[in-house]
Amino acid sequence: MKVVVLAITLLIALCSVSGDHLVVGNVANRVLLAKHEMVEYNAFPFMKRVKYYFYSGPEYKKIQGIQALDTLHSRASVNITAGGVGHSFVNLRMKSERGKGLAYDIGIYVNPDFQ
């Protein structure tokens, strides 16, 4: 019985590997989509591809949420290198799986009440 449970757990873990999404802050309630962009980078055999994304808005509009969705559902990763929620700018670093490309749907959300 323990072997069956272990096998099912291992199967679920292997099947649930999907893209690495980044959702930080508030992206649903009372926020305004300030920037929406698709970031794509072509694959190169046997190489990991790295792409940087920079957003800078007005100083008085602070970022409330950041959403970066992997549209290829690969094993790519995305992280924030500078700025982010509470700042008026953000820098994102995206790294692809070896031999694969990048495709991220990026949304930057700000507070509409900017006073």
PDB file as gemmi writes it, atoms N, CA and C in Angstrom:
CRYST1    1.000    1.000    1.000  90.00  90.00  90.00 P 1                      
ATOM      1  N   MET A   1       0.822  -1.194   0.000  1.00  0.00           N  
ATOM      2  CA  MET A   1       0.000   0.000   0.000  1.00  0.00           C  
ATOM      3  C   MET A   1       0.872   1.266   0.000  1.00  0.00           C  
ATOM      4  N   LYS A   2       1.963   1.239   0.771  1.00  0.00           N  
ATOM      5  CA  LYS A   2       2.844   2.400   0.819  1.00  0.00           C  
ATOM      6  C   LYS A   2       3.514   2.636  -0.524  1.00  0.00           C  
ATOM      7  N   VAL A   3       3.807   1.550  -1.236  1.00  0.00           N  
ATOM      8  CA  VAL A   3       4.440   1.679  -2.545  1.00  0.00           C  
ATOM      9  C   VAL A   3       3.482   2.344  -3.533  1.00  0.00           C  
ATOM     10  N   VAL A   4       2.208   2.003  -3.475  1.00  0.00           N  
ATOM     11  CA  VAL A   4       1.214   2.591  -4.366  1.00  0.00           C  
ATOM     12  C   VAL A   4       1.066   4.088  -4.083  1.00  0.00           C  
ATOM     13  N   VAL A   5       0.997   4.454  -2.811  1.00  0.00           N  
ATOM     14  CA  VAL A   5       0.879   5.873  -2.441  1.00  0.00           C  
ATOM     15  C   VAL A   5       2.117   6.647  -2.891  1.00  0.00           C  
ATOM     16  N   LEU A   6       3.289   6.063  -2.700  1.00  0.00           N  
ATOM     17  CA  LEU A   6       4.529   6.699  -3.130  1.00  0.00           C  
ATOM     18  C   LEU A   6       4.568   6.865  -4.651  1.00  0.00           C  
ATOM     19  N   ALA A   7       4.126   5.848  -5.380  1.00  0.00           N  
ATOM     20  CA  ALA A   7       4.113   5.908  -6.841  1.00  0.00           C  
ATOM     21  C   ALA A   7       3.144   6.976  -7.338  1.00  0.00           C  
ATOM     22  N   ILE A   8       1.973   7.076  -6.718  1.00  0.00           N  
ATOM     23  CA  ILE A   8       0.996   8.089  -7.113  1.00  0.00           C  
ATOM     24  C   ILE A   8       1.522   9.489  -6.805  1.00  0.00           C  
ATOM     25  N   THR A   9       2.149   9.655  -5.652  1.00  0.00           N  
ATOM     26  CA  THR A   9       2.716  10.953  -5.282  1.00  0.00           C  
ATOM     27  C   THR A   9       3.809  11.366  -6.256  1.00  0.00           C  
ATOM     28  N   LEU A  10       4.663  10.440  -6.623  1.00  0.00           N  
ATOM     29  CA  LEU A  10       5.725  10.724  -7.578  1.00  0.00           C  
ATOM     30  C   LEU A  10       5.162  11.073  -8.949  1.00  0.00           C  
ATOM     31  N   LEU A  11       4.129  10.383  -9.381  1.00  0.00           N  
ATOM     32  CA  LEU A  11       3.492  10.652 -10.668  1.00  0.00           C  
ATOM     33  C   LEU A  11       2.860  12.037 -10.682  1.00  0.00           C  
ATOM     34  N   ILE A  12       2.204  12.415  -9.598  1.00  0.00           N  
ATOM     35  CA  ILE A  12       1.597  13.742  -9.513  1.00  0.00           C  
ATOM     36  C   ILE A  12       2.677  14.818  -9.542  1.00  0.00           C  
ATOM     37  N   ALA A  13       3.771  14.590  -8.839  1.00  0.00           N  
ATOM     38  CA  ALA A  13       4.859  15.572  -8.811  1.00  0.00           C  
ATOM     39  C   ALA A  13       5.474  15.749 -10.198  1.00  0.00           C  
ATOM     40  N   LEU A  14       5.636  14.680 -10.938  1.00  0.00           N  
ATOM     41  CA  LEU A  14       6.221  14.769 -12.281  1.00  0.00           C  
ATOM     42  C   LEU A  14       5.269  15.421 -13.276  1.00  0.00           C  
ATOM     43  N   CYS A  15       3.973  15.167 -13.138  1.00  0.00           N  
ATOM     44  CA  CYS A  15       2.999  15.723 -14.068  1.00  0.00           C  
ATOM     45  C   CYS A  15       2.668  17.177 -13.775  1.00  0.00           C  
ATOM     46  N   SER A  16       2.943  17.629 -12.584  1.00  0.00           N  
ATOM     47  CA  SER A  16       2.565  18.999 -12.231  1.00  0.00           C  
ATOM     48  C   SER A  16       3.650  20.018 -12.540  1.00  0.00           C  
ATOM     49  N   VAL A  17       4.727  19.622 -13.198  1.00  0.00           N  
ATOM     50  CA  VAL A  17       5.775  20.565 -13.575  1.00  0.00           C  
ATOM     51  C   VAL A  17       5.244  21.422 -14.709  1.00  0.00           C  
ATOM     52  N   SER A  18       5.159  22.706 -14.461  1.00  0.00           N  
ATOM     53  CA  SER A  18       4.689  23.632 -15.487  1.00  0.00           C  
ATOM     54  C   SER A  18       5.520  24.895 -15.410  1.00  0.00           C  
ATOM     55  N   GLY A  19       5.117  25.891 -16.156  1.00  0.00           N  
ATOM     56  CA  GLY A  19       5.866  27.133 -16.206  1.00  0.00           C  
ATOM     57  C   GLY A  19       5.947  27.825 -14.863  1.00  0.00           C  
ATOM     58  N   ASP A  20       6.961  28.629 -14.742  1.00  0.00           N  
ATOM     59  CA  ASP A  20       7.169  29.393 -13.523  1.00  0.00           C  
ATOM     60  C   ASP A  20       6.539  30.763 -13.717  1.00  0.00           C  
ATOM     61  N   HIS A  21       5.450  31.021 -13.003  1.00  0.00           N  
ATOM     62  CA  HIS A  21       4.764  32.304 -13.076  1.00  0.00           C  
ATOM     63  C   HIS A  21       5.188  33.158 -11.902  1.00  0.00           C  
ATOM     64  N   LEU A  22       5.099  34.459 -12.079  1.00  0.00           N  
ATOM     65  CA  LEU A  22       5.390  35.398 -11.003  1.00  0.00           C  
ATOM     66  C   LEU A  22       4.168  36.287 -10.825  1.00  0.00           C  
ATOM     67  N   VAL A  23       3.562  36.223  -9.644  1.00  0.00           N  
ATOM     68  CA  VAL A  23       2.445  37.092  -9.301  1.00  0.00           C  
ATOM     69  C   VAL A  23       2.767  37.680  -7.937  1.00  0.00           C  
ATOM     70  N   VAL A  24       2.970  38.998  -7.903  1.00  0.00           N  
ATOM     71  CA  VAL A  24       3.362  39.683  -6.681  1.00  0.00           C  
ATOM     72  C   VAL A  24       2.421  40.855  -6.471  1.00  0.00           C  
ATOM     73  N   GLY A  25       1.940  41.017  -5.251  1.00  0.00           N  
ATOM     74  CA  GLY A  25       1.091  42.159  -4.918  1.00  0.00           C  
ATOM     75  C   GLY A  25      -0.345  41.949  -5.348  1.00  0.00           C  
ATOM     76  N   ASN A  26      -1.061  43.052  -5.512  1.00  0.00           N  
ATOM     77  CA  ASN A  26      -2.478  43.038  -5.844  1.00  0.00           C  
ATOM     78  C   ASN A  26      -2.649  43.210  -7.350  1.00  0.00           C  
ATOM     79  N   VAL A  27      -3.203  42.194  -7.998  1.00  0.00           N  
ATOM     80  CA  VAL A  27      -3.437  42.271  -9.437  1.00  0.00           C  
ATOM     81  C   VAL A  27      -4.920  42.122  -9.767  1.00  0.00           C  
ATOM     82  N   ALA A  28      -5.789  42.176  -8.757  1.00  0.00           N  
ATOM     83  CA  ALA A  28      -7.199  41.913  -9.009  1.00  0.00           C  
ATOM     84  C   ALA A  28      -8.129  43.038  -8.560  1.00  0.00           C  
ATOM     85  N   ASN A  29      -7.958  43.570  -7.372  1.00  0.00           N  
ATOM     86  CA  ASN A  29      -8.934  44.485  -6.798  1.00  0.00           C  
ATOM     87  C   ASN A  29      -8.460  45.923  -6.831  1.00  0.00           C  
ATOM     88  N   ARG A  30      -9.264  46.789  -7.458  1.00  0.00           N  
ATOM     89  CA  ARG A  30      -9.063  48.240  -7.443  1.00  0.00           C  
ATOM     90  C   ARG A  30      -7.665  48.670  -7.901  1.00  0.00           C  
ATOM     91  N   VAL A  31      -7.159  48.032  -8.930  1.00  0.00           N  
ATOM     92  CA  VAL A  31      -5.873  48.432  -9.498  1.00  0.00           C  
ATOM     93  C   VAL A  31      -6.048  48.694 -10.987  1.00  0.00           C  
ATOM     94  N   LEU A  32      -5.137  49.448 -11.553  1.00  0.00           N  
ATOM     95  CA  LEU A  32      -5.186  49.849 -12.945  1.00  0.00           C  
ATOM     96  C   LEU A  32      -4.009  49.216 -13.688  1.00  0.00           C  
ATOM     97  N   LEU A  33      -4.282  48.601 -14.833  1.00  0.00           N  
ATOM     98  CA  LEU A  33      -3.217  48.007 -15.637  1.00  0.00           C  
ATOM     99  C   LEU A  33      -2.451  49.127 -16.330  1.00  0.00           C  
ATOM    100  N   ALA A  34      -1.227  49.385 -15.882  1.00  0.00           N  
ATOM    101  CA  ALA A  34      -0.416  50.476 -16.420  1.00  0.00           C  
ATOM    102  C   ALA A  34       0.359  50.053 -17.662  1.00  0.00           C  
ATOM    103  N   LYS A  35       0.801  48.806 -17.707  1.00  0.00           N  
ATOM    104  CA  LYS A  35       1.618  48.333 -18.838  1.00  0.00           C  
ATOM    105  C   LYS A  35       1.326  46.860 -19.067  1.00  0.00           C  
ATOM    106  N   HIS A  36       1.090  46.490 -20.315  1.00  0.00           N  
ATOM    107  CA  HIS A  36       0.884  45.090 -20.690  1.00  0.00           C  
ATOM    108  C   HIS A  36       1.765  44.823 -21.899  1.00  0.00           C  
ATOM    109  N   GLU A  37       2.571  43.770 -21.802  1.00  0.00           N  
ATOM    110  CA  GLU A  37       3.494  43.479 -22.895  1.00  0.00           C  
ATOM    111  C   GLU A  37       3.782  41.989 -22.961  1.00  0.00           C  
ATOM    112  N   MET A  38       3.949  41.495 -24.193  1.00  0.00           N  
ATOM    113  CA  MET A  38       4.389  40.124 -24.417  1.00  0.00           C  
ATOM    114  C   MET A  38       5.892  40.172 -24.692  1.00  0.00           C  
ATOM    115  N   VAL A  39       6.650  39.414 -23.913  1.00  0.00           N  
ATOM    116  CA  VAL A  39       8.100  39.360 -24.084  1.00  0.00           C  
ATOM    117  C   VAL A  39       8.448  37.983 -24.633  1.00  0.00           C  
ATOM    118  N   GLU A  40       9.069  37.962 -25.800  1.00  0.00           N  
ATOM    119  CA  GLU A  40       9.427  36.693 -26.438  1.00  0.00           C  
ATOM    120  C   GLU A  40      10.893  36.719 -26.838  1.00  0.00           C  
ATOM    121  N   TYR A  41      11.501  35.556 -26.754  1.00  0.00           N  
ATOM    122  CA  TYR A  41      12.911  35.406 -27.106  1.00  0.00           C  
ATOM    123  C   TYR A  41      13.057  34.034 -27.744  1.00  0.00           C  
ATOM    124  N   ASN A  42      13.680  33.955 -28.896  1.00  0.00           N  
ATOM    125  CA  ASN A  42      13.800  32.700 -29.630  1.00  0.00           C  
ATOM    126  C   ASN A  42      14.755  31.721 -28.945  1.00  0.00           C  
ATOM    127  N   ALA A  43      14.548  30.456 -29.231  1.00  0.00           N  
ATOM    128  CA  ALA A  43      15.394  29.399 -28.674  1.00  0.00           C  
ATOM    129  C   ALA A  43      16.720  29.338 -29.428  1.00  0.00           C  
ATOM    130  N   PHE A  44      17.722  28.827 -28.728  1.00  0.00           N  
ATOM    131  CA  PHE A  44      19.029  28.579 -29.316  1.00  0.00           C  
ATOM    132  C   PHE A  44      19.483  27.223 -28.790  1.00  0.00           C  
ATOM    133  N   PRO A  45      19.880  26.286 -29.656  1.00  0.00           N  
ATOM    134  CA  PRO A  45      20.193  24.928 -29.208  1.00  0.00           C  
ATOM    135  C   PRO A  45      21.250  24.892 -28.103  1.00  0.00           C  
ATOM    136  N   PHE A  46      20.948  24.129 -27.076  1.00  0.00           N  
ATOM    137  CA  PHE A  46      21.846  23.839 -25.958  1.00  0.00           C  
ATOM    138  C   PHE A  46      22.205  25.053 -25.105  1.00  0.00           C  
ATOM    139  N   MET A  47      21.503  26.157 -25.269  1.00  0.00           N  
ATOM    140  CA  MET A  47      21.807  27.379 -24.512  1.00  0.00           C  
ATOM    141  C   MET A  47      20.591  27.815 -23.702  1.00  0.00           C  
ATOM    142  N   LYS A  48      20.852  28.407 -22.541  1.00  0.00           N  
ATOM    143  CA  LYS A  48      19.801  29.072 -21.774  1.00  0.00           C  
ATOM    144  C   LYS A  48      19.767  30.520 -22.223  1.00  0.00           C  
ATOM    145  N   ARG A  49      18.577  31.037 -22.487  1.00  0.00           N  
ATOM    146  CA  ARG A  49      18.431  32.416 -22.929  1.00  0.00           C  
ATOM    147  C   ARG A  49      18.018  33.281 -21.750  1.00  0.00           C  
ATOM    148  N   VAL A  50      18.599  34.454 -21.628  1.00  0.00           N  
ATOM    149  CA  VAL A  50      18.284  35.389 -20.556  1.00  0.00           C  
ATOM    150  C   VAL A  50      17.800  36.689 -21.183  1.00  0.00           C  
ATOM    151  N   LYS A  51      16.682  37.171 -20.680  1.00  0.00           N  
ATOM    152  CA  LYS A  51      16.093  38.415 -21.181  1.00  0.00           C  
ATOM    153  C   LYS A  51      15.729  39.290 -19.990  1.00  0.00           C  
ATOM    154  N   TYR A  52      15.987  40.584 -20.101  1.00  0.00           N  
ATOM    155  CA  TYR A  52      15.660  41.537 -19.044  1.00  0.00           C  
ATOM    156  C   TYR A  52      14.504  42.412 -19.509  1.00  0.00           C  
ATOM    157  N   TYR A  53      13.624  42.742 -18.579  1.00  0.00           N  
ATOM    158  CA  TYR A  53      12.493  43.621 -18.859  1.00  0.00           C  
ATOM    159  C   TYR A  53      12.516  44.752 -17.840  1.00  0.00           C  
ATOM    160  N   PHE A  54      12.402  45.988 -18.315  1.00  0.00           N  
ATOM    161  CA  PHE A  54      12.459  47.161 -17.446  1.00  0.00           C  
ATOM    162  C   PHE A  54      11.171  47.959 -17.597  1.00  0.00           C  
ATOM    163  N   TYR A  55      10.586  48.379 -16.479  1.00  0.00           N  
ATOM    164  CA  TYR A  55       9.430  49.271 -16.486  1.00  0.00           C  
ATOM    165  C   TYR A  55       9.727  50.419 -15.538  1.00  0.00           C  
ATOM    166  N   SER A  56       9.426  51.621 -15.986  1.00  0.00           N  
ATOM    167  CA  SER A  56       9.577  52.801 -15.143  1.00  0.00           C  
ATOM    168  C   SER A  56       8.390  53.709 -15.403  1.00  0.00           C  
ATOM    169  N   GLY A  57       7.650  54.010 -14.356  1.00  0.00           N  
ATOM    170  CA  GLY A  57       6.488  54.880 -14.469  1.00  0.00           C  
ATOM    171  C   GLY A  57       6.731  56.186 -13.750  1.00  0.00           C  
ATOM    172  N   PRO A  58       5.717  57.038 -13.703  1.00  0.00           N  
ATOM    173  CA  PRO A  58       5.864  58.300 -12.973  1.00  0.00           C  
ATOM    174  C   PRO A  58       6.145  58.043 -11.490  1.00  0.00           C  
ATOM    175  N   GLU A  59       6.873  58.938 -10.872  1.00  0.00           N  
ATOM    176  CA  GLU A  59       7.287  58.765  -9.473  1.00  0.00           C  
ATOM    177  C   GLU A  59       6.096  58.665  -8.524  1.00  0.00           C  
ATOM    178  N   TYR A  60       4.997  59.359  -8.844  1.00  0.00           N  
ATOM    179  CA  TYR A  60       3.840  59.373  -7.944  1.00  0.00           C  
ATOM    180  C   TYR A  60       2.935  58.158  -8.102  1.00  0.00           C  
ATOM    181  N   LYS A  61       3.139  57.338  -9.129  1.00  0.00           N  
ATOM    182  CA  LYS A  61       2.337  56.116  -9.305  1.00  0.00           C  
ATOM    183  C   LYS A  61       3.154  54.911  -8.860  1.00  0.00           C  
ATOM    184  N   LYS A  62       2.849  54.408  -7.696  1.00  0.00           N  
ATOM    185  CA  LYS A  62       3.559  53.256  -7.155  1.00  0.00           C  
ATOM    186  C   LYS A  62       2.947  51.965  -7.701  1.00  0.00           C  
ATOM    187  N   ILE A  63       3.784  50.984  -7.938  1.00  0.00           N  
ATOM    188  CA  ILE A  63       3.341  49.684  -8.437  1.00  0.00           C  
ATOM    189  C   ILE A  63       2.617  48.940  -7.315  1.00  0.00           C  
ATOM    190  N   GLN A  64       1.430  48.446  -7.617  1.00  0.00           N  
ATOM    191  CA  GLN A  64       0.645  47.670  -6.664  1.00  0.00           C  
ATOM    192  C   GLN A  64       0.743  46.167  -6.925  1.00  0.00           C  
ATOM    193  N   GLY A  65       1.012  45.778  -8.173  1.00  0.00           N  
ATOM    194  CA  GLY A  65       1.093  44.357  -8.500  1.00  0.00           C  
ATOM    195  C   GLY A  65       1.872  44.110  -9.781  1.00  0.00           C  
ATOM    196  N   ILE A  66       2.488  42.934  -9.843  1.00  0.00           N  
ATOM    197  CA  ILE A  66       3.258  42.513 -11.011  1.00  0.00           C  
ATOM    198  C   ILE A  66       2.828  41.092 -11.346  1.00  0.00           C  
ATOM    199  N   GLN A  67       2.552  40.860 -12.613  1.00  0.00           N  
ATOM    200  CA  GLN A  67       2.147  39.532 -13.052  1.00  0.00           C  
ATOM    201  C   GLN A  67       2.953  39.174 -14.298  1.00  0.00           C  
ATOM    202  N   ALA A  68       3.687  38.065 -14.241  1.00  0.00           N  
ATOM    203  CA  ALA A  68       4.453  37.567 -15.383  1.00  0.00           C  
ATOM    204  C   ALA A  68       4.090  36.089 -15.562  1.00  0.00           C  
ATOM    205  N   LEU A  69       3.380  35.786 -16.634  1.00  0.00           N  
ATOM    206  CA  LEU A  69       2.878  34.437 -16.873  1.00  0.00           C  
ATOM    207  C   LEU A  69       3.645  33.786 -18.015  1.00  0.00           C  
ATOM    208  N   ASP A  70       4.149  32.574 -17.784  1.00  0.00           N  
ATOM    209  CA  ASP A  70       4.876  31.811 -18.796  1.00  0.00           C  
ATOM    210  C   ASP A  70       3.865  31.203 -19.758  1.00  0.00           C  
ATOM    211  N   THR A  71       3.772  31.728 -20.980  1.00  0.00           N  
ATOM    212  CA  THR A  71       2.784  31.234 -21.933  1.00  0.00           C  
ATOM    213  C   THR A  71       3.209  29.942 -22.618  1.00  0.00           C  
ATOM    214  N   LEU A  72       4.487  29.591 -22.548  1.00  0.00           N  
ATOM    215  CA  LEU A  72       4.960  28.329 -23.135  1.00  0.00           C  
ATOM    216  C   LEU A  72       4.826  27.158 -22.171  1.00  0.00           C  
ATOM    217  N   HIS A  73       4.578  27.435 -20.897  1.00  0.00           N  
ATOM    218  CA  HIS A  73       4.510  26.412 -19.844  1.00  0.00           C  
ATOM    219  C   HIS A  73       5.786  25.567 -19.831  1.00  0.00           C  
ATOM    220  N   SER A  74       6.904  26.246 -19.911  1.00  0.00           N  
ATOM    221  CA  SER A  74       8.202  25.577 -19.873  1.00  0.00           C  
ATOM    222  C   SER A  74       8.761  25.659 -18.455  1.00  0.00           C  
ATOM    223  N   ARG A  75      10.005  25.328 -18.303  1.00  0.00           N  
ATOM    224  CA  ARG A  75      10.646  25.412 -16.993  1.00  0.00           C  
ATOM    225  C   ARG A  75      11.456  26.700 -16.865  1.00  0.00           C  
ATOM    226  N   ALA A  76      11.020  27.733 -17.545  1.00  0.00           N  
ATOM    227  CA  ALA A  76      11.679  29.033 -17.468  1.00  0.00           C  
ATOM    228  C   ALA A  76      11.431  29.644 -16.093  1.00  0.00           C  
ATOM    229  N   SER A  77      12.280  30.601 -15.725  1.00  0.00           N  
ATOM    230  CA  SER A  77      12.108  31.263 -14.425  1.00  0.00           C  
ATOM    231  C   SER A  77      12.114  32.769 -14.624  1.00  0.00           C  
ATOM    232  N   VAL A  78      11.456  33.449 -13.709  1.00  0.00           N  
ATOM    233  CA  VAL A  78      11.409  34.909 -13.724  1.00  0.00           C  
ATOM    234  C   VAL A  78      11.554  35.392 -12.288  1.00  0.00           C  
ATOM    235  N   ASN A  79      12.340  36.469 -12.099  1.00  0.00           N  
ATOM    236  CA  ASN A  79      12.466  37.055 -10.770  1.00  0.00           C  
ATOM    237  C   ASN A  79      12.677  38.550 -10.879  1.00  0.00           C  
ATOM    238  N   ILE A  80      12.429  39.229  -9.758  1.00  0.00           N  
ATOM    239  CA  ILE A  80      12.574  40.677  -9.687  1.00  0.00           C  
ATOM    240  C   ILE A  80      13.998  40.987  -9.229  1.00  0.00           C  
ATOM    241  N   THR A  81      14.706  41.811 -10.000  1.00  0.00           N  
ATOM    242  CA  THR A  81      16.078  42.153  -9.635  1.00  0.00           C  
ATOM    243  C   THR A  81      16.181  43.520  -8.981  1.00  0.00           C  
ATOM    244  N   ALA A  82      15.218  44.406  -9.235  1.00  0.00           N  
ATOM    245  CA  ALA A  82      15.232  45.735  -8.608  1.00  0.00           C  
ATOM    246  C   ALA A  82      13.820  46.302  -8.631  1.00  0.00           C  
ATOM    247  N   GLY A  83      13.519  47.157  -7.652  1.00  0.00           N  
ATOM    248  CA  GLY A  83      12.212  47.803  -7.595  1.00  0.00           C  
ATOM    249  C   GLY A  83      11.135  46.820  -7.190  1.00  0.00           C  
ATOM    250  N   GLY A  84       9.948  47.002  -7.766  1.00  0.00           N  
ATOM    251  CA  GLY A  84       8.841  46.098  -7.490  1.00  0.00           C  
ATOM    252  C   GLY A  84       7.684  46.810  -6.824  1.00  0.00           C  
ATOM    253  N   VAL A  85       6.921  46.074  -6.038  1.00  0.00           N  
ATOM    254  CA  VAL A  85       5.738  46.602  -5.366  1.00  0.00           C  
ATOM    255  C   VAL A  85       6.167  47.690  -4.385  1.00  0.00           C  
ATOM    256  N   GLY A  86       5.479  48.840  -4.466  1.00  0.00           N  
ATOM    257  CA  GLY A  86       5.807  49.970  -3.611  1.00  0.00           C  
ATOM    258  C   GLY A  86       6.779  50.949  -4.239  1.00  0.00           C  
ATOM    259  N   HIS A  87       7.339  50.603  -5.372  1.00  0.00           N  
ATOM    260  CA  HIS A  87       8.255  51.484  -6.104  1.00  0.00           C  
ATOM    261  C   HIS A  87       7.574  51.921  -7.402  1.00  0.00           C  
ATOM    262  N   SER A  88       8.173  52.849  -8.102  1.00  0.00           N  
ATOM    263  CA  SER A  88       7.622  53.284  -9.390  1.00  0.00           C  
ATOM    264  C   SER A  88       8.322  52.593 -10.560  1.00  0.00           C  
ATOM    265  N   PHE A  89       9.205  51.653 -10.278  1.00  0.00           N  
ATOM    266  CA  PHE A  89       9.923  50.939 -11.335  1.00  0.00           C  
ATOM    267  C   PHE A  89      10.091  49.471 -10.936  1.00  0.00           C  
ATOM    268  N   VAL A  90      10.370  48.640 -11.943  1.00  0.00           N  
ATOM    269  CA  VAL A  90      10.668  47.232 -11.692  1.00  0.00           C  
ATOM    270  C   VAL A  90      11.578  46.723 -12.807  1.00  0.00           C  
ATOM    271  N   ASN A  91      12.504  45.858 -12.431  1.00  0.00           N  
ATOM    272  CA  ASN A  91      13.373  45.160 -13.379  1.00  0.00           C  
ATOM    273  C   ASN A  91      13.140  43.666 -13.203  1.00  0.00           C  
ATOM    274  N   LEU A  92      12.827  42.983 -14.289  1.00  0.00           N  
ATOM    275  CA  LEU A  92      12.594  41.543 -14.266  1.00  0.00           C  
ATOM    276  C   LEU A  92      13.682  40.833 -15.056  1.00  0.00           C  
ATOM    277  N   ARG A  93      14.085  39.664 -14.559  1.00  0.00           N  
ATOM    278  CA  ARG A  93      15.062  38.827 -15.257  1.00  0.00           C  
ATOM    279  C   ARG A  93      14.388  37.499 -15.563  1.00  0.00           C  
ATOM    280  N   MET A  94      14.347  37.137 -16.843  1.00  0.00           N  
ATOM    281  CA  MET A  94      13.739  35.880 -17.279  1.00  0.00           C  
ATOM    282  C   MET A  94      14.815  34.978 -17.854  1.00  0.00           C  
ATOM    283  N   LYS A  95      14.796  33.716 -17.461  1.00  0.00           N  
ATOM    284  CA  LYS A  95      15.792  32.752 -17.939  1.00  0.00           C  
ATOM    285  C   LYS A  95      15.061  31.519 -18.445  1.00  0.00           C  
ATOM    286  N   SER A  96      15.398  31.103 -19.656  1.00  0.00           N  
ATOM    287  CA  SER A  96      14.710  29.975 -20.277  1.00  0.00           C  
ATOM    288  C   SER A  96      15.315  28.644 -19.857  1.00  0.00           C  
ATOM    289  N   GLU A  97      14.595  27.613 -20.191  1.00  0.00           N  
ATOM    290  CA  GLU A  97      15.100  26.254 -20.052  1.00  0.00           C  
ATOM    291  C   GLU A  97      16.141  26.049 -21.159  1.00  0.00           C  
ATOM    292  N   ARG A  98      17.094  25.163 -20.923  1.00  0.00           N  
ATOM    293  CA  ARG A  98      18.151  24.935 -21.913  1.00  0.00           C  
ATOM    294  C   ARG A  98      17.543  24.470 -23.241  1.00  0.00           C  
ATOM    295  N   GLY A  99      17.883  25.181 -24.315  1.00  0.00           N  
ATOM    296  CA  GLY A  99      17.412  24.828 -25.650  1.00  0.00           C  
ATOM    297  C   GLY A  99      15.995  25.279 -25.962  1.00  0.00           C  
ATOM    298  N   LYS A 100      15.369  26.046 -25.088  1.00  0.00           N  
ATOM    299  CA  LYS A 100      13.988  26.513 -25.287  1.00  0.00           C  
ATOM    300  C   LYS A 100      13.968  28.034 -25.361  1.00  0.00           C  
ATOM    301  N   GLY A 101      12.871  28.562 -25.864  1.00  0.00           N  
ATOM    302  CA  GLY A 101      12.686  29.995 -25.942  1.00  0.00           C  
ATOM    303  C   GLY A 101      11.938  30.529 -24.727  1.00  0.00           C  
ATOM    304  N   LEU A 102      11.693  31.821 -24.746  1.00  0.00           N  
ATOM    305  CA  LEU A 102      10.950  32.495 -23.681  1.00  0.00           C  
ATOM    306  C   LEU A 102       9.697  33.117 -24.261  1.00  0.00           C  
ATOM    307  N   ALA A 103       8.624  33.095 -23.506  1.00  0.00           N  
ATOM    308  CA  ALA A 103       7.398  33.811 -23.868  1.00  0.00           C  
ATOM    309  C   ALA A 103       6.659  34.121 -22.568  1.00  0.00           C  
ATOM    310  N   TYR A 104       6.684  35.379 -22.169  1.00  0.00           N  
ATOM    311  CA  TYR A 104       6.028  35.816 -20.938  1.00  0.00           C  
ATOM    312  C   TYR A 104       5.024  36.910 -21.253  1.00  0.00           C  
ATOM    313  N   ASP A 105       3.870  36.829 -20.604  1.00  0.00           N  
ATOM    314  CA  ASP A 105       2.835  37.845 -20.658  1.00  0.00           C  
ATOM    315  C   ASP A 105       2.975  38.667 -19.379  1.00  0.00           C  
ATOM    316  N   ILE A 106       3.428  39.910 -19.507  1.00  0.00           N  
ATOM    317  CA  ILE A 106       3.751  40.728 -18.342  1.00  0.00           C  
ATOM    318  C   ILE A 106       2.720  41.834 -18.183  1.00  0.00           C  
ATOM    319  N   GLY A 107       2.239  41.985 -16.950  1.00  0.00           N  
ATOM    320  CA  GLY A 107       1.320  43.060 -16.609  1.00  0.00           C  
ATOM    321  C   GLY A 107       1.809  43.790 -15.372  1.00  0.00           C  
ATOM    322  N   ILE A 108       1.834  45.124 -15.441  1.00  0.00           N  
ATOM    323  CA  ILE A 108       2.229  45.960 -14.312  1.00  0.00           C  
ATOM    324  C   ILE A 108       0.991  46.737 -13.883  1.00  0.00           C  
ATOM    325  N   TYR A 109       0.614  46.634 -12.610  1.00  0.00           N  
ATOM    326  CA  TYR A 109      -0.585  47.245 -12.074  1.00  0.00           C  
ATOM    327  C   TYR A 109      -0.224  48.356 -11.092  1.00  0.00           C  
ATOM    328  N   VAL A 110      -0.932  49.500 -11.202  1.00  0.00           N  
ATOM    329  CA  VAL A 110      -0.708  50.625 -10.299  1.00  0.00           C  
ATOM    330  C   VAL A 110      -2.021  51.001  -9.630  1.00  0.00           C  
ATOM    331  N   ASN A 111      -1.918  51.762  -8.561  1.00  0.00           N  
ATOM    332  CA  ASN A 111      -3.086  52.241  -7.841  1.00  0.00           C  
ATOM    333  C   ASN A 111      -3.696  53.411  -8.612  1.00  0.00           C  
ATOM    334  N   PRO A 112      -5.008  53.358  -8.941  1.00  0.00           N  
ATOM    335  CA  PRO A 112      -5.610  54.474  -9.686  1.00  0.00           C  
ATOM    336  C   PRO A 112      -5.749  55.740  -8.836  1.00  0.00           C  
ATOM    337  N   ASP A 113      -5.772  55.611  -7.508  1.00  0.00           N  
ATOM    338  CA  ASP A 113      -5.864  56.764  -6.611  1.00  0.00           C  
ATOM    339  C   ASP A 113      -4.455  57.179  -6.234  1.00  0.00           C  
ATOM    340  N   PHE A 114      -3.830  57.997  -7.053  1.00  0.00           N  
ATOM    341  CA  PHE A 114      -2.407  58.281  -6.889  1.00  0.00           C  
ATOM    342  C   PHE A 114      -2.111  59.553  -6.102  1.00  0.00           C  
ATOM    343  N   GLN A 115      -3.020  60.065  -5.314  1.00  0.00           N  
ATOM    344  CA  GLN A 115      -2.749  61.258  -4.501  1.00  0.00           C  
ATOM    345  C   GLN A 115      -2.220  60.892  -3.146  1.00  0.00           C  
TER     346      GLN A 115                                                      
END                                                                             
